[in-house]
Amino acid sequence: MNDAVTSPDEATAALEALHAATPDHAAEAALDGDALAEAPPAEGGAPDAGDADAPEVGGAVPEVVLPADAAIAASALAIATLADRIGVVLPEAVAPGEVEEGARTAADGGTEPADDAEGAPSDAPTESGGAQTGQAGSAAAGESSQPTDLAGVSDAAVAAAALGVVAAGARTAVPPAGAEAPGDAGAAARPIHALPETATPEIAVEEADSEAGADTQGDRAADRPGEDEGAGRAAALLGLAKGPVRNPRRLMIAAGALVATAWLGSAIWTTQALADGSTVGGVSVGGMSPSEARSAVEQSFAQSLAHPVTVTAGDKSAQITPVDSGVSVDAASSVGRLTGFTLNPLTIIDRLGGASVPAATSVDSAALTRSLNGHLDELSSGTVNAEISLRGTKPVVSPSRAGTGVDVEASVSGLSSDWPLGASTIALVEGTTSPAITDEQAQSYADSVIAPVLSAPVTVTADAATTAAPATGSLTLSPQELAPMLRISAKTGELSTTLDPDALRQAVVAAMGSQIERAAVESGWTIEGRADARPQYVAPVDGLAIDTTALSTQIITIGSTQVGSSQRAVVLPMTSSAPSSTTAEADWGIKEIVGEYATDYYEDAARTQNLIAGAAALNGKIVKPGATFSTNESLEPVDAEHGFTSSGVILDGVHTEAFGGGLSQIGTTVFNAAYEAGMDDVEHHPHSYWFDRYPAGREATLWSPEKDVKFTNSTPYHALIQAWVVDGKVHVRLWSTRHYDVSIVSGEKQGYTPIRTVNRSGPRCEPYGGGEGGFSITVTRSRKAPDGTVTEDTLRTTYDPDNAVTCSGGGAPAHPPSAQAGQSQGPGPSSQTSPQGQEAPSGGSSDGPAAAAPAPPAAPAPPAPQAQAAPPAEEAVPQPTPDAKAGFGRQD
């Protein structure tokens, strides 16, 4: 028997021999039917003892003329696949020049073992004889017939080699016209190779039954005891490549097995994965597993079905939402159109190339009918539903009437079987529009629901275990009290009844007391506005409220089913609501003062009132980690209802009055407390003039909404703001967990600019004695984080001089100046901060209509040049902007 190539070395040698035997000119000659080159014996071969010219078998593959390249192999597979697809049975011989069916001889590779065994000359190599010779040669060489590992030999190379040998061998098996018969002397020199029975287990078994002679079968059986049927496809194909090529039937079986294996494997693969380019209803699912594809389809269509679509009936239209109208996509069935098992080769090929299938839809006919019936007023003309109204406590039915427009029943029938996914407009079936509620339906509902509900009183009692506090009484609703609360609806084409929720709740609270309900309490913190106060944690509490929806349903149900008055009682249902914040106390991080500041203010009743109201508005505000705090948003609305009044402001450089005057001092104090705590400075705007009650370069003005004081909590902890006004000072503290080590250094004042006197006119002009001169200053802050990282930020501020004002043509007397008009004023001491953030008193001038209390004398300022002797300049008094009247403007 011819052994299969059983090692990588043998496989490599076989393939090299095949390659060497395939010159282009030889392939062309073979295709033309020319004589084939004789195969010289390979070294180490064991020729048949009875024929010295017989080719060696069992060793290297003999030299035969093979196809020029792998095109024949590819064509063979393509032909086999196509034939299987269209159901054509291939002939048993496919080689050019093969003799007709029924005229085969032993030399043509037919399946007539008797002819081979009896009719062939003794010196002709027969199939069985060749096999025996191969066995003898193998035995003599001590070779084993059991296949070994063929690692390193690619399946593609093996398949190409096998098909090439078969194609070439088929040509050698059938001599061209005029050639000698197999029994002639010339035929003995032509190498004829036998297919190995062990090419595949199936072929071996089948051919064992068809070969001649029990002895031959015994020899084969003796040669196969050690074969491993699972040796692999590569070994089988190499064995086929070395075997006989005279039998096309075996080739057909082998090729069919390969095609069937690939066919079945592809069919199974398409049930486990989706090829690139696959889509379901336009949704790309290529490269996904079936479960991933189902999820993608569900998510995609859930969004699209939530968008309204327009339905039309003639010139009438309405909008419905598919998902609310009972339309859905069956993701499992949709994806199953691409993954369901099939052996149809056309379907398999289509799937492997990336098939596109429509999505499978499901429509709830009842839900769609309700949806369309709810739009009969828009989709039809003259259609009237039967209605129920009340005369006192008696229900009265108004008749229905059919119209024209949409045929709801026909439309629902058509859309239920084929909903147009992705369409923005859907045409409905036109025709007669039947009323959604007929006279009979309305009368039946009035008799079975409305009349019984209003036939006797209904009592509502409370369970103290479910209410926030015990009720003070019970509620009895008479038919006369229930009737005004009834709401009879036919919006969806179906009659329903509810009780007005607001009226029902008011009746319950009036009878049982408001204490039965409780508002939800969020976790948080409170703090009083005084120096010795500390933050207090507020634990979360669920809210309790009357469940008016459930109460309405219970009253309608028991009223329509229980006729006896003693049985018409319900227990008040309550519903709980969880607070939006349930953060535990330890998770807030509010435990110590991390920044605080205080600024002095002068006594002015209106201005002080605004400061007290502003501090109260800020007190207790919490800034979450990473959140940005806005002073303007926390103060608003600035109106009389919230405790504010009109006071002095600086508007476009002019001292005037506006609602909320003085609130810039709140903004300045907030800025400094946050600055001391190391918070990120997001927004602040210095005054145009400097007021010595504020730290130079560290103060801010407010102008709602353009100018604000904002900071971001750049720590991992919550920050609680505490603010209050007492003893001439505005105080602001931040409570949190210390995160930064903060150091602040203020530079010297530079570039001093003296004040001058300006002259203005007009009835709004008020003389002013002047304030501080102008200068520039730099403030640097350093922050050290827990990880050792140090960051610095610098504030550079330049102030204008606060000029004196005179008025021409009359005007009020000038306010007491803080310095002589036209005379420069020293900058005065800036406010200093103690380690705890408490501001020490500072002297200086006033910036508003009222003068500040006397302060200790300041260090003398450097001499400044006198004001120019030229006549005072005249400036028109700017008019207040609308913002100054509506909100609060630039504050001092």
Summary of the structure (lengths in Angstrom):
residues: 892
radius of gyration: 50.9
end to end distance: 112.6
largest distance: 148.9
contacts: 2919
relative contact order: 0.06
helix: 33%
strand: 21%
